[in-house]
């Protein structure tokens, strides 16, 4: 079952409330997305830690309901 872009955005914003999230459906199939997430919560964190925060927000859906997510993260000053 495919995942809706709004559901991805909602999950991320629920876990990282101050995040600005932009989701793009890369193939129109609801299975391959790109996400850009900008949040002050990422300040002082490595890129890996930032991505881990986003993956945690997705509550285990990566690799299951959500097949592929090209992820870009940064703090606002790094944008």
PDB file of N, CA, C and O in Angstrom:
ATOM      1  N   UNK A   1       0.839  -1.179   0.000  1.00  0.00           N
ATOM      2  CA  UNK A   1       0.000   0.000   0.000  1.00  0.00           C
ATOM      3  C   UNK A   1       0.888   1.248   0.000  1.00  0.00           C
ATOM      4  O   UNK A   1       1.837   1.338   0.778  1.00  0.00           O
ATOM      5  N   UNK A   2       0.582   2.189  -0.857  1.00  0.00           N
ATOM      6  CA  UNK A   2       1.355   3.424  -0.984  1.00  0.00           C
ATOM      7  C   UNK A   2       1.064   4.364   0.181  1.00  0.00           C
ATOM      8  O   UNK A   2       0.037   4.263   0.854  1.00  0.00           O
ATOM      9  N   UNK A   3       2.005   5.279   0.394  1.00  0.00           N
ATOM     10  CA  UNK A   3       1.879   6.250   1.470  1.00  0.00           C
ATOM     11  C   UNK A   3       1.647   7.630   0.868  1.00  0.00           C
ATOM     12  O   UNK A   3       2.285   7.990  -0.121  1.00  0.00           O
ATOM     13  N   UNK A   4       0.754   8.393   1.445  1.00  0.00           N
ATOM     14  CA  UNK A   4       0.422   9.724   0.970  1.00  0.00           C
ATOM     15  C   UNK A   4       1.466  10.740   1.450  1.00  0.00           C
ATOM     16  O   UNK A   4       1.958  10.648   2.574  1.00  0.00           O
ATOM     17  N   UNK A   5       1.798  11.706   0.590  1.00  0.00           N
ATOM     18  CA  UNK A   5       2.778  12.737   0.926  1.00  0.00           C
ATOM     19  C   UNK A   5       2.370  13.514   2.173  1.00  0.00           C
ATOM     20  O   UNK A   5       3.221  13.876   2.985  1.00  0.00           O
ATOM     21  N   UNK A   6       1.083  13.770   2.326  1.00  0.00           N
ATOM     22  CA  UNK A   6       0.611  14.511   3.509  1.00  0.00           C
ATOM     23  C   UNK A   6       0.838  13.712   4.786  1.00  0.00           C
ATOM     24  O   UNK A   6       1.115  14.283   5.841  1.00  0.00           O
ATOM     25  N   UNK A   7       0.722  12.402   4.691  1.00  0.00           N
ATOM     26  CA  UNK A   7       0.958  11.553   5.860  1.00  0.00           C
ATOM     27  C   UNK A   7       2.432  11.628   6.271  1.00  0.00           C
ATOM     28  O   UNK A   7       2.743  11.690   7.460  1.00  0.00           O
ATOM     29  N   UNK A   8       3.330  11.622   5.293  1.00  0.00           N
ATOM     30  CA  UNK A   8       4.760  11.744   5.591  1.00  0.00           C
ATOM     31  C   UNK A   8       5.024  13.081   6.277  1.00  0.00           C
ATOM     32  O   UNK A   8       5.691  13.137   7.310  1.00  0.00           O
ATOM     33  N   UNK A   9       4.501  14.145   5.699  1.00  0.00           N
ATOM     34  CA  UNK A   9       4.682  15.487   6.265  1.00  0.00           C
ATOM     35  C   UNK A   9       4.123  15.562   7.685  1.00  0.00           C
ATOM     36  O   UNK A   9       4.774  16.102   8.579  1.00  0.00           O
ATOM     37  N   UNK A  10       2.938  15.030   7.896  1.00  0.00           N
ATOM     38  CA  UNK A  10       2.310  15.067   9.217  1.00  0.00           C
ATOM     39  C   UNK A  10       3.136  14.321  10.257  1.00  0.00           C
ATOM     40  O   UNK A  10       3.299  14.801  11.379  1.00  0.00           O
ATOM     41  N   UNK A  11       3.656  13.157   9.898  1.00  0.00           N
ATOM     42  CA  UNK A  11       4.469  12.378  10.836  1.00  0.00           C
ATOM     43  C   UNK A  11       5.736  13.136  11.225  1.00  0.00           C
ATOM     44  O   UNK A  11       6.121  13.164  12.394  1.00  0.00           O
ATOM     45  N   UNK A  12       6.375  13.747  10.232  1.00  0.00           N
ATOM     46  CA  UNK A  12       7.606  14.493  10.506  1.00  0.00           C
ATOM     47  C   UNK A  12       7.299  15.703  11.393  1.00  0.00           C
ATOM     48  O   UNK A  12       8.013  15.959  12.363  1.00  0.00           O
ATOM     49  N   UNK A  13       6.242  16.443  11.065  1.00  0.00           N
ATOM     50  CA  UNK A  13       5.886  17.635  11.846  1.00  0.00           C
ATOM     51  C   UNK A  13       5.410  17.277  13.256  1.00  0.00           C
ATOM     52  O   UNK A  13       5.569  18.069  14.185  1.00  0.00           O
ATOM     53  N   UNK A  14       4.839  16.111  13.412  1.00  0.00           N
ATOM     54  CA  UNK A  14       4.417  15.670  14.745  1.00  0.00           C
ATOM     55  C   UNK A  14       5.640  15.438  15.633  1.00  0.00           C
ATOM     56  O   UNK A  14       5.630  15.779  16.816  1.00  0.00           O
ATOM     57  N   UNK A  15       6.681  14.864  15.062  1.00  0.00           N
ATOM     58  CA  UNK A  15       7.891  14.560  15.825  1.00  0.00           C
ATOM     59  C   UNK A  15       8.837  15.758  15.928  1.00  0.00           C
ATOM     60  O   UNK A  15       9.552  15.910  16.918  1.00  0.00           O
ATOM     61  N   UNK A  16       8.834  16.605  14.899  1.00  0.00           N
ATOM     62  CA  UNK A  16       9.709  17.781  14.850  1.00  0.00           C
ATOM     63  C   UNK A  16       8.806  18.973  14.529  1.00  0.00           C
ATOM     64  O   UNK A  16       8.747  19.412  13.380  1.00  0.00           O
ATOM     65  N   UNK A  17       8.096  19.504  15.544  1.00  0.00           N
ATOM     66  CA  UNK A  17       7.039  20.499  15.322  1.00  0.00           C
ATOM     67  C   UNK A  17       7.471  21.777  14.601  1.00  0.00           C
ATOM     68  O   UNK A  17       6.668  22.378  13.887  1.00  0.00           O
ATOM     69  N   UNK A  18       8.711  22.196  14.772  1.00  0.00           N
ATOM     70  CA  UNK A  18       9.143  23.452  14.148  1.00  0.00           C
ATOM     71  C   UNK A  18       9.716  23.246  12.744  1.00  0.00           C
ATOM     72  O   UNK A  18      10.257  24.180  12.152  1.00  0.00           O
ATOM     73  N   UNK A  19       9.602  22.043  12.218  1.00  0.00           N
ATOM     74  CA  UNK A  19      10.184  21.717  10.909  1.00  0.00           C
ATOM     75  C   UNK A  19       9.379  22.327   9.763  1.00  0.00           C
ATOM     76  O   UNK A  19       8.151  22.406   9.801  1.00  0.00           O
ATOM     77  N   UNK A  20      10.118  22.751   8.750  1.00  0.00           N
ATOM     78  CA  UNK A  20       9.516  23.116   7.474  1.00  0.00           C
ATOM     79  C   UNK A  20       9.770  21.907   6.576  1.00  0.00           C
ATOM     80  O   UNK A  20      10.915  21.513   6.358  1.00  0.00           O
ATOM     81  N   UNK A  21       8.702  21.331   6.066  1.00  0.00           N
ATOM     82  CA  UNK A  21       8.795  20.076   5.323  1.00  0.00           C
ATOM     83  C   UNK A  21       8.233  20.257   3.919  1.00  0.00           C
ATOM     84  O   UNK A  21       7.119  20.753   3.749  1.00  0.00           O
ATOM     85  N   UNK A  22       9.009  19.854   2.914  1.00  0.00           N
ATOM     86  CA  UNK A  22       8.550  19.865   1.525  1.00  0.00           C
ATOM     87  C   UNK A  22       8.711  18.445   0.993  1.00  0.00           C
ATOM     88  O   UNK A  22       9.808  17.888   0.996  1.00  0.00           O
ATOM     89  N   UNK A  23       7.611  17.874   0.542  1.00  0.00           N
ATOM     90  CA  UNK A  23       7.612  16.497   0.035  1.00  0.00           C
ATOM     91  C   UNK A  23       7.310  16.521  -1.456  1.00  0.00           C
ATOM     92  O   UNK A  23       6.422  17.245  -1.907  1.00  0.00           O
ATOM     93  N   UNK A  24       8.053  15.726  -2.214  1.00  0.00           N
ATOM     94  CA  UNK A  24       7.819  15.595  -3.652  1.00  0.00           C
ATOM     95  C   UNK A  24       7.675  14.116  -3.991  1.00  0.00           C
ATOM     96  O   UNK A  24       8.533  13.308  -3.635  1.00  0.00           O
ATOM     97  N   UNK A  25       6.602  13.764  -4.673  1.00  0.00           N
ATOM     98  CA  UNK A  25       6.393  12.389  -5.145  1.00  0.00           C
ATOM     99  C   UNK A  25       7.166  12.251  -6.453  1.00  0.00           C
ATOM    100  O   UNK A  25       6.769  12.812  -7.474  1.00  0.00           O
ATOM    101  N   UNK A  26       8.256  11.514  -6.422  1.00  0.00           N
ATOM    102  CA  UNK A  26       9.179  11.462  -7.555  1.00  0.00           C
ATOM    103  C   UNK A  26       8.629  10.727  -8.771  1.00  0.00           C
ATOM    104  O   UNK A  26       8.965  11.065  -9.906  1.00  0.00           O
ATOM    105  N   UNK A  27       7.788   9.724  -8.540  1.00  0.00           N
ATOM    106  CA  UNK A  27       7.271   8.922  -9.658  1.00  0.00           C
ATOM    107  C   UNK A  27       5.761   8.975  -9.803  1.00  0.00           C
ATOM    108  O   UNK A  27       5.207   8.423 -10.754  1.00  0.00           O
ATOM    109  N   UNK A  28       5.103   9.623  -8.883  1.00  0.00           N
ATOM    110  CA  UNK A  28       3.647   9.652  -8.924  1.00  0.00           C
ATOM    111  C   UNK A  28       3.005   8.360  -8.478  1.00  0.00           C
ATOM    112  O   UNK A  28       1.815   8.138  -8.703  1.00  0.00           O
ATOM    113  N   UNK A  29       3.804   7.491  -7.834  1.00  0.00           N
ATOM    114  CA  UNK A  29       3.289   6.184  -7.425  1.00  0.00           C
ATOM    115  C   UNK A  29       3.043   6.070  -5.924  1.00  0.00           C
ATOM    116  O   UNK A  29       2.611   5.023  -5.443  1.00  0.00           O
ATOM    117  N   UNK A  30       3.318   7.157  -5.176  1.00  0.00           N
ATOM    118  CA  UNK A  30       3.130   7.117  -3.735  1.00  0.00           C
ATOM    119  C   UNK A  30       4.116   6.216  -3.027  1.00  0.00           C
ATOM    120  O   UNK A  30       3.887   5.823  -1.883  1.00  0.00           O
ATOM    121  N   UNK A  31       5.203   5.883  -3.687  1.00  0.00           N
ATOM    122  CA  UNK A  31       6.175   4.935  -3.142  1.00  0.00           C
ATOM    123  C   UNK A  31       7.603   5.489  -3.150  1.00  0.00           C
ATOM    124  O   UNK A  31       8.469   4.971  -2.444  1.00  0.00           O
ATOM    125  N   UNK A  32       7.852   6.524  -3.935  1.00  0.00           N
ATOM    126  CA  UNK A  32       9.196   7.095  -4.082  1.00  0.00           C
ATOM    127  C   UNK A  32       9.103   8.608  -3.896  1.00  0.00           C
ATOM    128  O   UNK A  32       8.567   9.320  -4.745  1.00  0.00           O
ATOM    129  N   UNK A  33       9.627   9.078  -2.784  1.00  0.00           N
ATOM    130  CA  UNK A  33       9.514  10.487  -2.434  1.00  0.00           C
ATOM    131  C   UNK A  33      10.880  11.130  -2.217  1.00  0.00           C
ATOM    132  O   UNK A  33      11.873  10.453  -1.949  1.00  0.00           O
ATOM    133  N   UNK A  34      10.900  12.444  -2.338  1.00  0.00           N
ATOM    134  CA  UNK A  34      12.025  13.261  -1.896  1.00  0.00           C
ATOM    135  C   UNK A  34      11.463  14.181  -0.814  1.00  0.00           C
ATOM    136  O   UNK A  34      10.354  14.698  -0.942  1.00  0.00           O
ATOM    137  N   UNK A  35      12.231  14.377   0.241  1.00  0.00           N
ATOM    138  CA  UNK A  35      11.799  15.259   1.320  1.00  0.00           C
ATOM    139  C   UNK A  35      12.923  16.208   1.683  1.00  0.00           C
ATOM    140  O   UNK A  35      14.081  15.809   1.809  1.00  0.00           O
ATOM    141  N   UNK A  36      12.562  17.472   1.850  1.00  0.00           N
ATOM    142  CA  UNK A  36      13.496  18.477   2.368  1.00  0.00           C
ATOM    143  C   UNK A  36      12.921  18.912   3.706  1.00  0.00           C
ATOM    144  O   UNK A  36      11.780  19.365   3.795  1.00  0.00           O
ATOM    145  N   UNK A  37      13.740  18.764   4.750  1.00  0.00           N
ATOM    146  CA  UNK A  37      13.302  19.078   6.100  1.00  0.00           C
ATOM    147  C   UNK A  37      14.300  20.060   6.711  1.00  0.00           C
ATOM    148  O   UNK A  37      15.490  19.769   6.827  1.00  0.00           O
ATOM    149  N   UNK A  38      13.790  21.225   7.096  1.00  0.00           N
ATOM    150  CA  UNK A  38      14.618  22.261   7.716  1.00  0.00           C
ATOM    151  C   UNK A  38      14.064  22.509   9.108  1.00  0.00           C
ATOM    152  O   UNK A  38      12.873  22.770   9.274  1.00  0.00           O
ATOM    153  N   UNK A  39      14.945  22.425  10.122  1.00  0.00           N
ATOM    154  CA  UNK A  39      14.483  22.607  11.496  1.00  0.00           C
ATOM    155  C   UNK A  39      15.601  23.120  12.390  1.00  0.00           C
ATOM    156  O   UNK A  39      16.748  22.689  12.263  1.00  0.00           O
ATOM    157  N   UNK A  40      15.272  24.039  13.293  1.00  0.00           N
ATOM    158  CA  UNK A  40      16.255  24.456  14.296  1.00  0.00           C
ATOM    159  C   UNK A  40      16.699  23.282  15.175  1.00  0.00           C
ATOM    160  O   UNK A  40      17.790  23.320  15.746  1.00  0.00           O
ATOM    161  N   UNK A  41      15.874  22.250  15.290  1.00  0.00           N
ATOM    162  CA  UNK A  41      16.225  21.073  16.093  1.00  0.00           C
ATOM    163  C   UNK A  41      17.456  20.350  15.542  1.00  0.00           C
ATOM    164  O   UNK A  41      18.066  19.542  16.243  1.00  0.00           O
ATOM    165  N   UNK A  42      17.821  20.635  14.298  1.00  0.00           N
ATOM    166  CA  UNK A  42      18.979  19.988  13.676  1.00  0.00           C
ATOM    167  C   UNK A  42      20.303  20.687  14.010  1.00  0.00           C
ATOM    168  O   UNK A  42      21.375  20.153  13.722  1.00  0.00           O
ATOM    169  N   UNK A  43      20.232  21.866  14.610  1.00  0.00           N
ATOM    170  CA  UNK A  43      21.462  22.604  14.941  1.00  0.00           C
ATOM    171  C   UNK A  43      22.381  21.761  15.812  1.00  0.00           C
ATOM    172  O   UNK A  43      21.954  21.165  16.800  1.00  0.00           O
ATOM    173  N   UNK A  44      23.657  21.723  15.424  1.00  0.00           N
ATOM    174  CA  UNK A  44      24.653  21.001  16.206  1.00  0.00           C
ATOM    175  C   UNK A  44      24.644  19.501  16.000  1.00  0.00           C
ATOM    176  O   UNK A  44      25.436  18.784  16.610  1.00  0.00           O
ATOM    177  N   UNK A  45      23.756  19.022  15.147  1.00  0.00           N
ATOM    178  CA  UNK A  45      23.672  17.582  14.882  1.00  0.00           C
ATOM    179  C   UNK A  45      24.329  17.270  13.542  1.00  0.00           C
ATOM    180  O   UNK A  45      24.304  18.086  12.621  1.00  0.00           O
ATOM    181  N   UNK A  46      24.910  16.094  13.447  1.00  0.00           N
ATOM    182  CA  UNK A  46      25.483  15.659  12.173  1.00  0.00           C
ATOM    183  C   UNK A  46      24.360  15.340  11.202  1.00  0.00           C
ATOM    184  O   UNK A  46      23.208  15.186  11.608  1.00  0.00           O
ATOM    185  N   UNK A  47      24.687  15.240   9.940  1.00  0.00           N
ATOM    186  CA  UNK A  47      23.690  14.888   8.924  1.00  0.00           C
ATOM    187  C   UNK A  47      23.072  13.527   9.253  1.00  0.00           C
ATOM    188  O   UNK A  47      21.866  13.339   9.091  1.00  0.00           O
ATOM    189  N   UNK A  48      23.883  12.592   9.707  1.00  0.00           N
ATOM    190  CA  UNK A  48      23.361  11.264  10.066  1.00  0.00           C
ATOM    191  C   UNK A  48      22.353  11.378  11.204  1.00  0.00           C
ATOM    192  O   UNK A  48      21.299  10.743  11.157  1.00  0.00           O
ATOM    193  N   UNK A  49      22.656  12.174  12.222  1.00  0.00           N
ATOM    194  CA  UNK A  49      21.727  12.353  13.337  1.00  0.00           C
ATOM    195  C   UNK A  49      20.433  13.027  12.879  1.00  0.00           C
ATOM    196  O   UNK A  49      19.349  12.682  13.349  1.00  0.00           O
ATOM    197  N   UNK A  50      20.550  13.979  11.968  1.00  0.00           N
ATOM    198  CA  UNK A  50      19.361  14.638  11.428  1.00  0.00           C
ATOM    199  C   UNK A  50      18.478  13.630  10.707  1.00  0.00           C
ATOM    200  O   UNK A  50      17.264  13.607  10.906  1.00  0.00           O
ATOM    201  N   UNK A  51      19.085  12.801   9.874  1.00  0.00           N
ATOM    202  CA  UNK A  51      18.329  11.787   9.130  1.00  0.00           C
ATOM    203  C   UNK A  51      17.709  10.776  10.086  1.00  0.00           C
ATOM    204  O   UNK A  51      16.578  10.336   9.877  1.00  0.00           O
ATOM    205  N   UNK A  52      18.436  10.409  11.127  1.00  0.00           N
ATOM    206  CA  UNK A  52      17.886   9.477  12.112  1.00  0.00           C
ATOM    207  C   UNK A  52      16.641  10.056  12.780  1.00  0.00           C
ATOM    208  O   UNK A  52      15.689   9.328  13.062  1.00  0.00           O
ATOM    209  N   UNK A  53      16.650  11.363  13.032  1.00  0.00           N
ATOM    210  CA  UNK A  53      15.471  12.007  13.624  1.00  0.00           C
ATOM    211  C   UNK A  53      14.265  11.902  12.695  1.00  0.00           C
ATOM    212  O   UNK A  53      13.148  11.643  13.144  1.00  0.00           O
ATOM    213  N   UNK A  54      14.496  12.104  11.405  1.00  0.00           N
ATOM    214  CA  UNK A  54      13.402  12.019  10.434  1.00  0.00           C
ATOM    215  C   UNK A  54      12.918  10.577  10.311  1.00  0.00           C
ATOM    216  O   UNK A  54      11.713  10.326  10.298  1.00  0.00           O
ATOM    217  N   UNK A  55      13.847   9.633  10.220  1.00  0.00           N
ATOM    218  CA  UNK A  55      13.448   8.222  10.118  1.00  0.00           C
ATOM    219  C   UNK A  55      12.672   7.779  11.365  1.00  0.00           C
ATOM    220  O   UNK A  55      11.711   7.017  11.259  1.00  0.00           O
ATOM    221  N   UNK A  56      13.084   8.249  12.529  1.00  0.00           N
ATOM    222  CA  UNK A  56      12.353   7.927  13.763  1.00  0.00           C
ATOM    223  C   UNK A  56      10.930   8.485  13.698  1.00  0.00           C
ATOM    224  O   UNK A  56       9.981   7.850  14.157  1.00  0.00           O
ATOM    225  N   UNK A  57      10.800   9.674  13.125  1.00  0.00           N
ATOM    226  CA  UNK A  57       9.474  10.296  12.985  1.00  0.00           C
ATOM    227  C   UNK A  57       8.550   9.457  12.106  1.00  0.00           C
ATOM    228  O   UNK A  57       7.330   9.489  12.271  1.00  0.00           O
ATOM    229  N   UNK A  58       9.131   8.709  11.174  1.00  0.00           N
ATOM    230  CA  UNK A  58       8.327   7.899  10.253  1.00  0.00           C
ATOM    231  C   UNK A  58       7.870   6.583  10.878  1.00  0.00           C
ATOM    232  O   UNK A  58       7.175   5.796  10.236  1.00  0.00           O
ATOM    233  N   UNK A  59       8.254   6.351  12.105  1.00  0.00           N
ATOM    234  CA  UNK A  59       7.744   5.242  12.919  1.00  0.00           C
ATOM    235  C   UNK A  59       7.811   3.878  12.238  1.00  0.00           C
ATOM    236  O   UNK A  59       6.834   3.128  12.243  1.00  0.00           O
ATOM    237  N   UNK A  60       8.956   3.562  11.659  1.00  0.00           N
ATOM    238  CA  UNK A  60       9.158   2.227  11.084  1.00  0.00           C
ATOM    239  C   UNK A  60       8.566   2.009   9.705  1.00  0.00           C
ATOM    240  O   UNK A  60       8.571   0.880   9.214  1.00  0.00           O
ATOM    241  N   UNK A  61       8.060   3.045   9.069  1.00  0.00           N
ATOM    242  CA  UNK A  61       7.441   2.873   7.749  1.00  0.00           C
ATOM    243  C   UNK A  61       8.468   2.777   6.617  1.00  0.00           C
ATOM    244  O   UNK A  61       8.154   2.276   5.537  1.00  0.00           O
ATOM    245  N   UNK A  62       9.703   3.259   6.862  1.00  0.00           N
ATOM    246  CA  UNK A  62      10.738   3.169   5.820  1.00  0.00           C
ATOM    247  C   UNK A  62      11.018   1.699   5.499  1.00  0.00           C
ATOM    248  O   UNK A  62      11.176   0.870   6.395  1.00  0.00           O
ATOM    249  N   UNK A  63      11.075   1.404   4.218  1.00  0.00           N
ATOM    250  CA  UNK A  63      11.348   0.037   3.790  1.00  0.00           C
ATOM    251  C   UNK A  63      10.099  -0.837   3.769  1.00  0.00           C
ATOM    252  O   UNK A  63      10.144  -1.973   3.297  1.00  0.00           O
ATOM    253  N   UNK A  64       8.999  -0.319   4.272  1.00  0.00           N
ATOM    254  CA  UNK A  64       7.732  -1.051   4.268  1.00  0.00           C
ATOM    255  C   UNK A  64       6.724  -0.281   3.444  1.00  0.00           C
ATOM    256  O   UNK A  64       6.716  -0.359   2.216  1.00  0.00           O
ATOM    257  N   UNK A  65       5.874   0.463   4.130  1.00  0.00           N
ATOM    258  CA  UNK A  65       4.866   1.296   3.469  1.00  0.00           C
ATOM    259  C   UNK A  65       5.517   2.338   2.578  1.00  0.00           C
ATOM    260  O   UNK A  65       5.013   2.653   1.501  1.00  0.00           O
ATOM    261  N   UNK A  66       6.636   2.866   3.035  1.00  0.00           N
ATOM    262  CA  UNK A  66       7.382   3.876   2.288  1.00  0.00           C
ATOM    263  C   UNK A  66       8.649   3.220   1.744  1.00  0.00           C
ATOM    264  O   UNK A  66       9.576   2.917   2.495  1.00  0.00           O
ATOM    265  N   UNK A  67       8.675   3.008   0.448  1.00  0.00           N
ATOM    266  CA  UNK A  67       9.767   2.261  -0.169  1.00  0.00           C
ATOM    267  C   UNK A  67      11.054   3.079  -0.274  1.00  0.00           C
ATOM    268  O   UNK A  67      12.127   2.581   0.069  1.00  0.00           O
ATOM    269  N   UNK A  68      10.964   4.325  -0.741  1.00  0.00           N
ATOM    270  CA  UNK A  68      12.171   5.120  -0.970  1.00  0.00           C
ATOM    271  C   UNK A  68      11.933   6.582  -0.600  1.00  0.00           C
ATOM    272  O   UNK A  68      10.904   7.170  -0.932  1.00  0.00           O
ATOM    273  N   UNK A  69      12.916   7.148   0.095  1.00  0.00           N
ATOM    274  CA  UNK A  69      12.843   8.552   0.481  1.00  0.00           C
ATOM    275  C   UNK A  69      14.223   9.182   0.317  1.00  0.00           C
ATOM    276  O   UNK A  69      15.153   8.869   1.060  1.00  0.00           O
ATOM    277  N   UNK A  70      14.344  10.072  -0.666  1.00  0.00           N
ATOM    278  CA  UNK A  70      15.570  10.855  -0.832  1.00  0.00           C
ATOM    279  C   UNK A  70      15.451  12.020   0.143  1.00  0.00           C
ATOM    280  O   UNK A  70      14.531  12.831   0.033  1.00  0.00           O
ATOM    281  N   UNK A  71      16.367  12.105   1.087  1.00  0.00           N
ATOM    282  CA  UNK A  71      16.217  13.022   2.210  1.00  0.00           C
ATOM    283  C   UNK A  71      17.299  14.085   2.223  1.00  0.00           C
ATOM    284  O   UNK A  71      18.487  13.782   2.113  1.00  0.00           O
ATOM    285  N   UNK A  72      16.874  15.344   2.360  1.00  0.00           N
ATOM    286  CA  UNK A  72      17.768  16.485   2.553  1.00  0.00           C
ATOM    287  C   UNK A  72      17.352  17.140   3.858  1.00  0.00           C
ATOM    288  O   UNK A  72      16.183  17.477   4.044  1.00  0.00           O
ATOM    289  N   UNK A  73      18.315  17.322   4.767  1.00  0.00           N
ATOM    290  CA  UNK A  73      18.008  17.961   6.049  1.00  0.00           C
ATOM    291  C   UNK A  73      19.048  19.035   6.341  1.00  0.00           C
ATOM    292  O   UNK A  73      20.200  18.945   5.915  1.00  0.00           O
ATOM    293  N   UNK A  74      18.617  20.046   7.072  1.00  0.00           N
ATOM    294  CA  UNK A  74      19.559  21.042   7.592  1.00  0.00           C
ATOM    295  C   UNK A  74      18.848  21.982   8.546  1.00  0.00           C
ATOM    296  O   UNK A  74      17.620  22.069   8.572  1.00  0.00           O
ATOM    297  N   UNK A  75      19.662  22.687   9.334  1.00  0.00           N
ATOM    298  CA  UNK A  75      19.165  23.745  10.214  1.00  0.00           C
ATOM    299  C   UNK A  75      18.935  24.985   9.365  1.00  0.00           C
ATOM    300  O   UNK A  75      19.534  25.109   8.297  1.00  0.00           O
ATOM    301  N   UNK A  76      18.085  25.904   9.807  1.00  0.00           N
ATOM    302  CA  UNK A  76      17.776  27.093   9.001  1.00  0.00           C
ATOM    303  C   UNK A  76      19.000  27.898   8.573  1.00  0.00           C
ATOM    304  O   UNK A  76      19.037  28.387   7.444  1.00  0.00           O
ATOM    305  N   UNK A  77      19.988  28.046   9.424  1.00  0.00           N
ATOM    306  CA  UNK A  77      21.170  28.834   9.066  1.00  0.00           C
ATOM    307  C   UNK A  77      22.029  28.140   8.013  1.00  0.00           C
ATOM    308  O   UNK A  77      22.869  28.773   7.374  1.00  0.00           O
ATOM    309  N   UNK A  78      21.815  26.838   7.835  1.00  0.00           N
ATOM    310  CA  UNK A  78      22.593  26.076   6.844  1.00  0.00           C
ATOM    311  C   UNK A  78      21.888  25.973   5.507  1.00  0.00           C
ATOM    312  O   UNK A  78      22.447  25.434   4.551  1.00  0.00           O
ATOM    313  N   UNK A  79      20.654  26.489   5.426  1.00  0.00           N
ATOM    314  CA  UNK A  79      19.828  26.312   4.220  1.00  0.00           C
ATOM    315  C   UNK A  79      20.359  27.046   3.066  1.00  0.00           C
ATOM    316  O   UNK A  79      19.777  26.997   1.983  1.00  0.00           O
TER     317      UNK A  79
END
